[in-house]
Amino acid sequence: TDDSSDVDIADLIAEEDAVHTDTKGKTYEEAVQALYEAGITDAKGEFNPSGTLTRQHAASYMYRVLKYVNYDFKENQKPIELNDLNEIGSTHLPAVLALYELDIMSGKENGNFDPNGHLTRAQMAKILKLTLNNAKIM
């Protein structure tokens, strides 16, 4: 169980102008800005809306969604069985470990997390659904 508050990520609205110059005037400008203001996305450079998403970046985004809704993360009880932990960026490691613990993201058949591997849309949909389920949003 978790102690998520009544924070609803669906109610996010942008309060300020877009900080990413590559989203200005686009149909998704407000959505990206609202996620940035909530701390779910970051502002390191451009947003790069047509770029690909790595597995470790996806983990960080989903981790921030859970943090935004005040998800009660438990101490790690599951043994971490990933061969490539040393390849995960230090800023992404807490997110990867948390999502691994929650069975939102797991390793691949070869035992690697593959932090720089890219996600398919189907994989991202599954990860997002599992995150929203854990956050009690869905």
N, C-alpha and C positions, 0 to 999 in steps of 0.2 A: 504494500500500500504506500501511498505517498500523501504528503500534506500540501499538495498544490493549492494555491489560493484561487480565488475566483477570477484571476487574470485570464483574459481571453485574447489569444493571439489574433483571432479573427477581427477584433475591434481596433487593430492598429491603424493609425492614420498619421500621415506625415505632417509635422508641425512647421517644418522649415523648407527652404528651397533645396533642391537636389545638390548634394555635394559631389556627385560624380558627373563630370561633364559629358560622358558618353551615354548618359541616360536622359539628359534634358530633352524635353519635347516628345519623348517616346511614350507609348501607351502604358508602359510598366514603370515610368519614372516615380510616381507616387508610391507604388508598392515597394520598390527598391529603397527609397528614402525612408519609408516607415520602418522597414526591417533594419536599416542602418541606425536609425534613431533608437530602436529598441535594443541595439547591441547584438543583433543576430548576424548581420553582415558587417564587414569592416571597410575602412576607407583607405586601404593601402593602394594608392594609385587609382586607376580607373576601375570601374566595376567589371568591364569586359563582358557585356551581356551575351555576346555570341561565342565566347570562349567555352572550353570544356571544364568540367568539374572533376577534381581528383577525389579519390576516396577519403583522404585525410581532410580535405576542405569540407566535404559533405558531412563528415563526422563532426567537425567544428560547428557548422551551421546547426545541425540537429541538437548538439549539446547545448548551444546557446538558446535554442527554442525551449528546451527543458529548463534551463536556468531562468529564462524569462518568466515562465509560469511557476517558478519557485518549486520545481520538482525536488523531492527529498531523496537525494542520492544516498544510497547505503554504502557502507564500507565494502570494498572489493571482497567478495566471497568466492568468486570463480577463478580457478587457476588460469593465468594468461598463457595460452599455448600458441603464440605467434613467433615464427622464426625470424621475422624482420623488424622487430621492435626498434632496433637501432637505426632504421631507415625512416622512421616516422619523425616528422619535424617536432621539435620540443614544444612549440606553441600548440600543436595538434594532439600531442600524446595524451593529455588528460581526457580529451573528448573521445579519442579512439578507445581508450581503456574503459570509459564510462559506457559507451555504446556497445562495446564488446560484452561487458558485464550484463547489460540489459538485453542481450541477444537481439539488438537492433542491427548491428553490423558484426560480421564474423570474419574469420579468416577464410582463405580459399582452400581448395582441396589439397594443395601442396603445403599448407601450414603457414603461408605468408598472408599478411594483411594486404600487401600491395598498395602502400600509401599513395603512390604517384600514378596508380592505374586510374583509368577514367571509368565513370559510371555510365551505364546505359539509362535511358529514360525509365525502363521497367525497374531497374535496380533502385533508381532514385525514388520512384513511386512507392516501392515496397518500404524503403528506409523512412520516407516521410510518413507513411501510414503507421508504421510501428512506433515512430516517435510521437505522433499525435495520439495514438492509443495509450502509450505510457503516460502522456501528459493529461489524459482524460479529456481530450478535446474532441475525439472521435469515438 
